[in-house]
Amino acid sequence: MAELTLVEVFGTGATQDSSSITIQKAALPRLTASASNSAESLLTGIVLMAQTNLAQTNFDANVDQSIYIGPGYPSFTNRGTNNDQYRVDQIIVNLAKIDTASVIDPDNY
């Protein structure tokens, strides 16, 4: 199998050129698109979208896929001066490559 396309990972309307990437907010699951989405909400939407086709089952079946995204373990932590309880949801991004170096290089994936 071949590597997944930009649209398969980032959703309908995703494009790139030599200097930029464009991802349509409407393609990001559960994101309410606005002119002022936070960087964190956008990153969350991108990871959730990518998780759809970068699942471990796809990784196991496709040797050309180098990344898989899966759920972690939810937990709770207390934060702030009021010691408010926060839910911590994990999404784990796994990067797989032949072992030739000890640093993560985006060009290898």
GIDACOR-V587539 format. One record per residue. RES is the residue in three letters. SS is DSSP state (~ for helix, > for strand, _ for the rest). PSI is psi in degrees with one decimal (NA if undefined). OMEGA is omega in degrees with one decimal (999 if undefined). Layout:
RES/SS/PSI/OMEGA
RES/SS/PSI/OMEGA
//
This chain:
MET/_/158.5/-179.3
ALA/_/166.5/172.9
GLU/_/151.0/177.6
LEU/_/149.9/179.4
THR/_/166.8/176.6
LEU/~/-43.0/179.9
VAL/~/-38.0/179.3
GLU/~/-32.2/-179.2
VAL/~/-41.5/-172.6
PHE/~/-0.2/173.9
GLY/_/167.6/-178.9
THR/_/133.8/178.1
GLY/_/-2.6/178.6
ALA/_/131.6/179.3
THR/>/165.1/173.9
GLN/>/156.5/169.0
ASP/_/-166.2/-174.0
SER/_/-14.4/-177.0
SER/_/-6.3/-178.0
SER/_/162.4/175.6
ILE/>/139.8/177.7
THR/>/125.3/178.1
ILE/_/127.7/-179.0
GLN/_/126.1/178.9
LYS/~/-33.9/-179.7
ALA/~/-21.2/179.9
ALA/~/-11.4/-175.7
LEU/_/122.7/-175.0
PRO/_/137.2/173.6
ARG/_/2.1/177.4
LEU/_/130.8/171.0
THR/_/105.1/-174.8
ALA/_/133.0/174.7
SER/_/170.9/179.3
ALA/_/-8.9/-175.9
SER/_/34.9/175.0
ASN/_/143.2/177.7
SER/_/156.0/177.1
ALA/~/-38.0/179.8
GLU/~/-38.9/178.9
SER/~/-37.6/177.9
LEU/~/-44.2/178.2
LEU/~/-41.0/177.9
THR/~/-45.1/177.6
GLY/~/-40.2/178.9
ILE/~/-45.0/-179.9
VAL/~/-41.8/177.9
LEU/~/-40.0/178.1
MET/~/-46.9/-178.8
ALA/~/-33.6/-178.8
GLN/~/-28.0/-178.2
THR/~/-50.9/-177.3
ASN/~/-11.1/178.0
LEU/_/40.5/178.8
ALA/_/159.5/-179.4
GLN/~/-33.5/179.1
THR/~/-39.2/176.0
ASN/~/-41.3/178.4
PHE/~/-45.7/-178.6
ASP/~/-31.0/-177.2
ALA/~/-11.8/-172.7
ASN/_/103.3/-177.8
VAL/_/-17.6/177.7
ASP/_/-12.8/177.5
GLN/_/127.9/-175.8
SER/_/-8.1/-176.3
ILE/>/138.7/169.0
TYR/>/147.2/-175.3
ILE/>/132.9/-179.5
GLY/>/169.7/179.9
PRO/>/149.4/172.5
GLY/_/-146.0/-178.5
TYR/_/119.8/178.3
PRO/_/148.0/178.0
SER/>/-175.6/179.2
PHE/>/148.4/175.4
THR/>/155.9/176.7
ASN/>/136.9/-176.6
ARG/>/158.9/171.9
GLY/_/174.5/-177.5
THR/_/-24.3/177.3
ASN/_/0.5/-179.6
ASN/_/41.6/179.7
ASP/>/144.1/179.9
GLN/>/128.5/178.1
TYR/>/140.3/170.4
ARG/>/134.7/178.8
VAL/>/111.4/178.2
ASP/_/129.8/179.6
GLN/_/139.8/167.0
ILE/>/122.4/-173.9
ILE/>/124.5/177.0
VAL/>/119.7/-178.8
ASN/>/129.2/179.9
LEU/>/120.3/-176.4
ALA/_/132.2/175.8
LYS/_/163.4/175.2
ILE/_/137.5/-173.1
ASP/_/95.9/178.3
THR/_/-11.5/-178.9
ALA/_/163.5/-176.7
SER/_/8.1/178.9
VAL/_/154.1/176.7
ILE/_/120.5/178.3
ASP/_/113.0/-177.8
PRO/~/-26.7/-179.5
ASP/~/-12.6/-179.4
ASN/~/-2.4/-174.3
TYR/_/NA/999
//
